[in-house]
């Protein structure tokens, strides 16, 4: 009975809490001056921060990532000479350090390493944890810029990157993460600087410890997903109880769902935000039920799952983590049925917009909303307008660039990897699923993987690093260019001839455009991978 109520309780909690926190985030990001901010403004800007146009905002964003990435790369490369290295771990090879650096600055947290055995405490705390905050803060900042631009009229400047990043990090992400970390510690998640302990008092089996709870809190809140331990939240030190499991799983979608209402508040379109929210929620619910019933009818569904969690908890986590750009796991995705694994892959292929990452899911969704308005206008003979702004060829070109560039990375990366015979260990269609999952995860900035895929090779580190980089910044660049272009246009008054954005019809059309665009792009390769494997499995052929 409890298991039957688990899913509706989770969804109800999401619906109840998200609007209020979204309003809080909108207040923070659009406030004049916040407590403690005046001193910082005088120090950094000699007064109030100046608004930036799209080019200036992007320049600030690029410089921030270059400097932060260089700092993280050096920490990972030379962690052997840095403090807090209880296990005397060597520095990473340059290609793995580069892959990990790109992974964490892009909010992907792809891990081609095992955290407890290949990273020092210093690398985890000083290198990775700050990037968990900052990469998520960048997502919220970009969403704030886009939201302001879309409802501006004949303007060029829509906020300051440094101010948005500071507010997102210190007034939104940090307080919530502290609260979640305390709750996790109360459930037994470890938080210590002690050296590893040995099993039964011998040196045969050292048990790694470390400051896990603080990193796990922001890994979930910021939709980062990078676990302190190699097996992520399936590890009892990261996720020991059903209560810690609920806290972590709710944290995956809590802020991404709130970002929908942040967008609605700043654009003053609350009903439109609810339509977008329920489009995302519908995709999540359909994905969950497809995964759950596929596993329920799968003869060996307990393989790869923790027995302390129910099938509902494991299936919901898989659905939530691949819907968001989170990538954390409490079970091994490679062990799921081919259909369930295919659902996880498809959710990442959608562009991580089923709530998606912190900020990134909503601004990625904006591109699909603009495409929906444009196609609807073509079908009905109406002028396509979004928030009273006419959508032209310039906006559509950048919209398609943002939607299709990650798609190209997935398909081309998968093709080349097959020809190189690199990384995958399985045979037949499951081998294709392993590769497809990896490149979908990287290009969608998710970070999870099928267990059989060996990523720590020169090709794996460089190709997946490239896909993570392109998948993140192509969408950011595209949506900022689109929003800035619309913001420079005069807002026209709505009339009966305009296509309404706050109706069930618009929600159905948006849902259809998302599924059709992604379905047409990926159905052939999905048919050769998880779909074919599912059909063969039902015929008694396994891989």
Rosetta blueprint (number, residue, H / E / L):
1 X L
2 X H
3 X H
4 X H
5 X H
6 X H
7 X H
8 X H
9 X H
10 X H
11 X H
12 X H
13 X H
14 X H
15 X H
16 X H
17 X H
18 X H
19 X H
20 X H
21 X H
22 X H
23 X H
24 X H
25 X H
26 X H
27 X H
28 X H
29 X H
30 X H
31 X L
32 X L
33 X L
34 X L
35 X L
36 X L
37 X H
38 X H
39 X H
40 X H
41 X H
42 X H
43 X H
44 X H
45 X H
46 X L
47 X L
48 X L
49 X L
50 X L
51 X L
52 X L
53 X E
54 X H
55 X H
56 X H
57 X H
58 X H
59 X H
60 X H
61 X H
62 X H
63 X H
64 X H
65 X H
66 X H
67 X H
68 X H
69 X H
70 X H
71 X H
72 X H
73 X H
74 X H
75 X H
76 X H
77 X H
78 X L
79 X H
80 X H
81 X H
82 X L
83 X L
84 X L
85 X L
86 X L
87 X L
88 X L
89 X L
90 X L
91 X L
92 X L
93 X L
94 X H
95 X H
96 X H
97 X H
98 X H
99 X H
100 X H
101 X H
102 X H
103 X H
104 X H
105 X H
106 X L
107 X L
108 X L
109 X L
110 X L
111 X L
112 X L
113 X L
114 X L
115 X H
116 X H
117 X H
118 X H
119 X L
120 X L
121 X H
122 X H
123 X H
124 X H
125 X H
126 X H
127 X H
128 X H
129 X H
130 X H
131 X H
132 X H
133 X H
134 X H
135 X H
136 X H
137 X H
138 X H
139 X H
140 X H
141 X H
142 X H
143 X H
144 X H
145 X H
146 X H
147 X H
148 X H
149 X H
150 X H
151 X L
152 X L
153 X L
154 X L
155 X L
156 X L
157 X E
158 X L
159 X L
160 X L
161 X H
162 X H
163 X H
164 X H
165 X H
166 X H
167 X H
168 X H
169 X H
170 X H
171 X H
172 X H
173 X H
174 X H
175 X H
176 X H
177 X H
178 X H
179 X H
180 X H
181 X H
182 X H
183 X H
184 X H
185 X H
186 X H
187 X L
188 X L
189 X L
190 X L
191 X L
192 X L
193 X L
194 X L
195 X L
196 X L
197 X E
198 X E
199 X H
200 X H
201 X H
202 X L
203 X L
204 X L
205 X L
206 X E
207 X E
208 X L
209 X L
210 X L
211 X L
212 X H
213 X H
214 X H
215 X H
216 X H
217 X H
218 X H
219 X H
220 X H
221 X H
222 X L
223 X L
224 X L
225 X L
226 X L
227 X L
228 X L
229 X L
230 X L
231 X L
232 X H
233 X H
234 X H
235 X L
236 X L
237 X L
238 X L
239 X L
240 X L
241 X L
242 X H
243 X H
244 X H
245 X H
246 X H
247 X H
248 X H
249 X H
250 X H
251 X H
252 X H
253 X H
254 X H
255 X H
256 X H
257 X H
258 X H
259 X H
260 X H
261 X H
262 X H
263 X H
264 X H
265 X H
266 X H
267 X L
268 X L
269 X L
270 X H
271 X H
272 X H
273 X H
274 X H
275 X H
276 X H
277 X H
278 X H
279 X H
280 X H
281 X H
282 X H
283 X H
284 X H
285 X H
286 X H
287 X H
288 X H
289 X H
290 X H
291 X H
292 X H
293 X H
294 X H
295 X H
296 X H
297 X L
298 X L
299 X L
300 X L
301 X L
302 X L
303 X L
304 X L
305 X E
306 X L
307 X L
308 X L
309 X L
310 X L
311 X H
312 X H
313 X H
314 X H
315 X H
316 X H
317 X H
318 X H
319 X H
320 X H
321 X H
322 X H
323 X H
324 X L
325 X L
326 X L
327 X L
328 X L
329 X L
330 X L
331 X E
332 X L
333 X H
334 X H
335 X H
336 X L
337 X L
338 X H
339 X H
340 X H
341 X H
342 X H
343 X H
344 X H
345 X H
346 X H
347 X H
348 X H
349 X H
350 X L
351 X L
352 X L
353 X L
354 X L
355 X L
356 X L
357 X L
358 X L
359 X L
360 X H
361 X H
362 X H
363 X H
364 X H
365 X H
366 X H
367 X H
368 X H
369 X H
370 X H
371 X H
372 X H
373 X H
374 X H
375 X H
376 X H
377 X H
378 X H
379 X H
380 X H
381 X L
382 X L
383 X L
384 X L
385 X E
386 X E
387 X L
388 X L
389 X E
390 X E
391 X L
392 X L
393 X H
394 X H
395 X H
396 X H
397 X H
398 X H
399 X H
400 X H
401 X H
402 X H
403 X H
404 X H
405 X H
406 X H
407 X H
408 X H
409 X H
410 X H
411 X H
412 X H
413 X H
414 X H
415 X H
416 X H
417 X H
418 X H
419 X H
420 X H
421 X L
422 X L
423 X L
424 X L
425 X L
426 X L
427 X L
428 X H
429 X H
430 X H
431 X H
432 X H
433 X H
434 X H
435 X H
436 X H
437 X H
438 X H
439 X H
440 X H
441 X H
442 X H
443 X H
444 X L
445 X L
446 X L
447 X L
448 X L
449 X L
450 X L
451 X L
452 X L
453 X L
454 X L
455 X L
456 X L
457 X L
458 X H
459 X H
460 X H
461 X H
462 X H
463 X H
464 X H
465 X H
466 X H
467 X H
468 X H
469 X H
470 X H
471 X H
472 X H
473 X H
474 X H
475 X H
476 X H
477 X H
478 X H
479 X H
480 X H
481 X H
482 X H
483 X H
484 X H
485 X H
486 X H
487 X H
488 X L
489 X L
490 X L
491 X L
492 X L
493 X L
494 X L
495 X L
496 X L
497 X L
498 X L
499 X L
500 X L
501 X L
502 X L
503 X L
504 X H
505 X H
506 X H
507 X H
508 X H
509 X H
510 X H
511 X H
512 X H
513 X H
514 X H
515 X H
516 X H
517 X H
518 X H
519 X H
520 X H
521 X H
522 X H
523 X H
524 X H
525 X H
526 X H
527 X H
528 X H
529 X H
530 X H
531 X H
532 X H
533 X H
534 X H
535 X H
536 X H
537 X H
538 X H
539 X L
540 X L
541 X L
542 X L
543 X L
